[in-house]
Amino acid sequence: MTRDAKESKYLSAFGKRLAEVRRAKGFTQESLAEKADVTALTVSYIEQGRQWPRITTLHKLAKSLGVPVTELFRDLKS
């Protein structure tokens, strides 16, 4: 597997994990975005595996969800 393919798989897996945690906490993409002070499009792109969050965004998302950052990487499978 090429580096790009592996990166893409992890990006997709991270997005799925973020969506899973978001739903479990009862947030919509829009409500999470508002609480984290990012755009709903940003949350959507991350969950779709189209972009990695910036470090500051990652921290804001985790804090808004009430979980440690590591929780968003738990059980990440490519």
N, CA and C atoms as an extended XYZ file, in Angstrom:
234
Properties=species:S:1:pos:R:3:atomname:S:1:resname:S:1:resid:I:1 pbc="F F F"
N         0.848       -1.174        0.000 N   MET     1
C         0.000        0.000        0.000 CA  MET     1
C         0.894        1.237        0.000 C   MET     1
N         0.581        2.174       -0.855 N   THR     2
C         1.378        3.395       -0.933 CA  THR     2
C         1.110        4.282        0.271 C   THR     2
N         2.013        5.207        0.487 N   ARG     3
C         1.858        6.128        1.611 CA  ARG     3
C         0.562        6.938        1.479 C   ARG     3
N         0.264        7.406        0.271 N   ASP     4
C        -0.954        8.179        0.059 CA  ASP     4
C        -2.206        7.350        0.335 C   ASP     4
N        -2.187        6.099       -0.068 N   ALA     5
C        -3.340        5.229        0.163 CA  ALA     5
C        -3.521        4.972        1.655 C   ALA     5
N        -2.416        4.765        2.351 N   LYS     6
C        -2.477        4.532        3.788 CA  LYS     6
C        -2.979        5.786        4.505 C   LYS     6
N        -2.455        6.937        4.107 N   GLU     7
C        -2.889        8.217        4.674 CA  GLU     7
C        -4.385        8.407        4.471 C   GLU     7
N        -4.854        8.101        3.291 N   SER     8
C        -6.264        8.254        2.956 CA  SER     8
C        -7.137        7.356        3.824 C   SER     8
N        -6.682        6.147        4.075 N   LYS     9
C        -7.447        5.222        4.912 CA  LYS     9
C        -7.530        5.717        6.352 C   LYS     9
N        -6.418        6.235        6.877 N   TYR    10
C        -6.438        6.767        8.245 CA  TYR    10
C        -7.295        8.021        8.340 C   TYR    10
N        -7.230        8.844        7.326 N   LEU    11
C        -8.043       10.061        7.282 CA  LEU    11
C        -9.527        9.700        7.315 C   LEU    11
N        -9.901        8.726        6.531 N   SER    12
C       -11.288        8.259        6.493 CA  SER    12
C       -11.697        7.651        7.835 C   SER    12
N       -10.835        6.843        8.419 N   ALA    13
C       -11.131        6.208        9.703 CA  ALA    13
C       -11.276        7.250       10.811 C   ALA    13
N       -10.425        8.284       10.787 N   PHE    14
C       -10.535        9.341       11.780 CA  PHE    14
C       -11.875       10.062       11.640 C   PHE    14
N       -12.254       10.365       10.414 N   GLY    15
C       -13.525       11.042       10.173 CA  GLY    15
C       -14.703       10.232       10.680 C   GLY    15
N       -14.673        8.928       10.449 N   LYS    16
C       -15.742        8.058       10.933 CA  LYS    16
C       -15.781        8.040       12.452 C   LYS    16
N       -14.611        8.033       13.072 N   ARG    17
C       -14.547        8.033       14.539 CA  ARG    17
C       -15.107        9.337       15.102 C   ARG    17
N       -14.744       10.466       14.492 N   LEU    18
C       -15.266       11.753       14.943 CA  LEU    18
C       -16.794       11.763       14.844 C   LEU    18
N       -17.324       11.297       13.736 N   ALA    19
C       -18.778       11.255       13.554 CA  ALA    19
C       -19.440       10.354       14.599 C   ALA    19
N       -18.802        9.228       14.883 N   GLU    20
C       -19.331        8.287       15.872 CA  GLU    20
C       -19.409        8.942       17.260 C   GLU    20
N       -18.337        9.600       17.666 N   VAL    21
C       -18.306       10.258       18.977 CA  VAL    21
C       -19.312       11.406       18.997 C   VAL    21
N       -19.368       12.164       17.922 N   ARG    22
C       -20.303       13.297       17.835 CA  ARG    22
C       -21.742       12.824       18.023 C   ARG    22
N       -22.112       11.779       17.304 N   ARG    23
C       -23.479       11.258       17.404 CA  ARG    23
C       -23.762       10.711       18.809 C   ARG    23
N       -22.790       10.008       19.380 N   ALA    24
C       -22.959        9.444       20.721 CA  ALA    24
C       -23.172       10.539       21.765 C   ALA    24
N       -22.603       11.697       21.522 N   LYS    25
C       -22.750       12.825       22.448 CA  LYS    25
C       -23.977       13.682       22.127 C   LYS    25
N       -24.710       13.310       21.072 N   GLY    26
C       -25.955       13.992       20.742 CA  GLY    26
C       -25.814       15.284       19.964 C   GLY    26
N       -24.699       15.454       19.278 N   PHE    27
C       -24.474       16.657       18.488 CA  PHE    27
C       -24.792       16.427       17.015 C   PHE    27
N       -25.295       17.449       16.365 N   THR    28
C       -25.333       17.460       14.902 CA  THR    28
C       -24.005       18.074       14.461 C   THR    28
N       -23.710       17.980       13.180 N   GLN    29
C       -22.501       18.637       12.683 CA  GLN    29
C       -22.571       20.132       12.963 C   GLN    29
N       -23.735       20.698       12.754 N   GLU    30
C       -23.915       22.141       12.942 CA  GLU    30
C       -23.744       22.549       14.401 C   GLU    30
N       -24.331       21.783       15.321 N   SER    31
C       -24.224       22.154       16.737 CA  SER    31
C       -22.797       21.978       17.254 C   SER    31
N       -22.103       20.949       16.791 N   LEU    32
C       -20.707       20.770       17.182 CA  LEU    32
C       -19.857       21.904       16.623 C   LEU    32
N       -20.091       22.244       15.373 N   ALA    33
C       -19.330       23.327       14.746 CA  ALA    33
C       -19.511       24.632       15.517 C   ALA    33
N       -20.735       24.909       15.885 N   GLU    34
C       -21.006       26.147       16.628 CA  GLU    34
C       -20.287       26.144       17.974 C   GLU    34
N       -20.380       25.039       18.685 N   LYS    35
C       -19.743       24.955       19.997 CA  LYS    35
C       -18.219       25.026       19.890 C   LYS    35
N       -17.662       24.437       18.839 N   ALA    36
C       -16.212       24.410       18.658 CA  ALA    36
C       -15.687       25.650       17.938 C   ALA    36
N       -16.595       26.527       17.527 N   ASP    37
C       -16.232       27.753       16.824 CA  ASP    37
C       -15.474       27.465       15.518 C   ASP    37
N       -16.023       26.516       14.765 N   VAL    38
C       -15.531       26.209       13.420 CA  VAL    38
C       -16.760       26.164       12.513 C   VAL    38
N       -16.550       26.050       11.232 N   THR    39
C       -17.698       25.982       10.331 CA  THR    39
C       -18.233       24.552       10.250 C   THR    39
N       -19.509       24.446        9.927 N   ALA    40
C       -20.115       23.128        9.737 CA  ALA    40
C       -19.440       22.417        8.562 C   ALA    40
N       -18.998       23.186        7.582 N   LEU    41
C       -18.295       22.606        6.439 CA  LEU    41
C       -16.983       21.954        6.884 C   LEU    41
N       -16.300       22.577        7.835 N   THR    42
C       -15.066       21.987        8.366 CA  THR    42
C       -15.355       20.637        9.004 C   THR    42
N       -16.379       20.585        9.848 N   VAL    43
C       -16.745       19.322       10.499 CA  VAL    43
C       -17.115       18.288        9.431 C   VAL    43
N       -17.882       18.699        8.454 N   SER    44
C       -18.298       17.801        7.380 CA  SER    44
C       -17.094       17.247        6.619 C   SER    44
N       -16.176       18.118        6.235 N   TYR    45
C       -14.988       17.679        5.487 CA  TYR    45
C       -14.134       16.705        6.297 C   TYR    45
N       -13.993       16.979        7.593 N   ILE    46
C       -13.205       16.073        8.439 CA  ILE    46
C       -13.893       14.713        8.522 C   ILE    46
N       -15.202       14.732        8.748 N   GLU    47
C       -15.929       13.464        8.872 CA  GLU    47
C       -15.966       12.680        7.561 C   GLU    47
N       -15.925       13.362        6.456 N   GLN    48
C       -15.908       12.691        5.151 CA  GLN    48
C       -14.518       12.182        4.783 C   GLN    48
N       -13.523       12.510        5.599 N   GLY    49
C       -12.153       12.103        5.289 CA  GLY    49
C       -11.533       12.932        4.188 C   GLY    49
N       -12.015       14.161        4.030 N   ARG    50
C       -11.488       15.036        2.986 CA  ARG    50
C       -10.361       15.934        3.479 C   ARG    50
N       -10.276       16.118        4.817 N   GLN    51
C        -9.188       16.928        5.366 CA  GLN    51
C        -8.926       16.555        6.815 C   GLN    51
N        -7.659       16.694        7.219 N   TRP    52
C        -7.279       16.540        8.607 CA  TRP    52
C        -7.589       17.838        9.325 C   TRP    52
N        -7.991       17.769       10.593 N   PRO    53
C        -8.175       19.015       11.327 CA  PRO    53
C        -6.827       19.606       11.722 C   PRO    53
N        -6.772       20.928       11.806 N   ARG    54
C        -5.587       21.572       12.361 CA  ARG    54
C        -5.523       21.171       13.835 C   ARG    54
N        -4.361       21.303       14.432 N   ILE    55
C        -4.193       20.947       15.843 CA  ILE    55
C        -5.149       21.746       16.720 C   ILE    55
N        -5.285       23.035       16.455 N   THR    56
C        -6.187       23.861       17.267 CA  THR    56
C        -7.636       23.423       17.085 C   THR    56
N        -8.006       23.052       15.884 N   THR    57
C        -9.372       22.578       15.617 CA  THR    57
C        -9.601       21.245       16.305 C   THR    57
N        -8.633       20.372       16.252 N   LEU    58
C        -8.726       19.071       16.916 CA  LEU    58
C        -8.991       19.271       18.413 C   LEU    58
N        -8.261       20.176       19.022 N   HIS    59
C        -8.434       20.470       20.442 CA  HIS    59
C        -9.834       21.028       20.710 C   HIS    59
N       -10.293       21.954       19.883 N   LYS    60
C       -11.622       22.544       20.058 CA  LYS    60
C       -12.722       21.494       19.929 C   LYS    60
N       -12.584       20.607       18.963 N   LEU    61
C       -13.582       19.556       18.761 CA  LEU    61
C       -13.645       18.624       19.967 C   LEU    61
N       -12.487       18.180       20.421 N   ALA    62
C       -12.440       17.275       21.573 CA  ALA    62
C       -13.021       17.952       22.809 C   ALA    62
N       -12.630       19.190       23.047 N   LYS    63
C       -13.129       19.923       24.211 CA  LYS    63
C       -14.646       20.093       24.124 C   LYS    63
N       -15.142       20.434       22.956 N   SER    64
C       -16.583       20.614       22.769 CA  SER    64
C       -17.351       19.318       22.976 C   SER    64
N       -16.735       18.199       22.624 N   LEU    65
C       -17.362       16.890       22.812 CA  LEU    65
C       -17.185       16.367       24.235 C   LEU    65
N       -16.328       17.028       25.009 N   GLY    66
C       -16.085       16.594       26.387 CA  GLY    66
C       -15.265       15.334       26.484 C   GLY    66
N       -14.354       15.149       25.520 N   VAL    67
C       -13.499       13.957       25.517 CA  VAL    67
C       -12.046       14.384       25.341 C   VAL    67
N       -11.102       13.567       25.795 N   PRO    68
C        -9.701       13.869       25.505 CA  PRO    68
C        -9.425       13.650       24.012 C   PRO    68
N        -8.459       14.342       23.495 N   VAL    69
C        -8.101       14.208       22.078 CA  VAL    69
C        -7.845       12.750       21.728 C   VAL    69
N        -7.214       12.025       22.629 N   THR    70
C        -6.892       10.621       22.354 CA  THR    70
C        -8.141        9.779       22.075 C   THR    70
N        -9.284       10.181       22.630 N   GLU    71
C       -10.531        9.446       22.404 CA  GLU    71
C       -10.916        9.460       20.909 C   GLU    71
N       -10.549       10.527       20.229 N   LEU    72
C       -10.893       10.639       18.805 CA  LEU    72
C       -10.016        9.724       17.942 C   LEU    72
N        -8.945        9.217       18.527 N   PHE    73
C        -8.050        8.290       17.811 CA  PHE    73
C        -8.182        6.859       18.296 C   PHE    73
N        -9.038        6.638       19.307 N   ARG    74
C        -9.189        5.302       19.898 CA  ARG    74
C        -9.717        4.309       18.857 C   ARG    74
N        -9.112        3.152       18.854 N   ASP    75
C        -9.530        2.049       17.971 CA  ASP    75
C        -9.513        2.422       16.493 C   ASP    75
N        -8.657        3.360       16.133 N   LEU    76
C        -8.577        3.782       14.739 CA  LEU    76
C        -8.025        2.639       13.902 C   LEU    76
N        -8.805        2.250       12.923 N   LYS    77
C        -8.372        1.187       12.014 CA  LYS    77
C        -8.436        1.719       10.604 C   LYS    77
N        -7.457        1.384        9.846 N   SER    78
C        -7.448        1.840        8.454 CA  SER    78
C        -8.253        0.927        7.570 C   SER    78
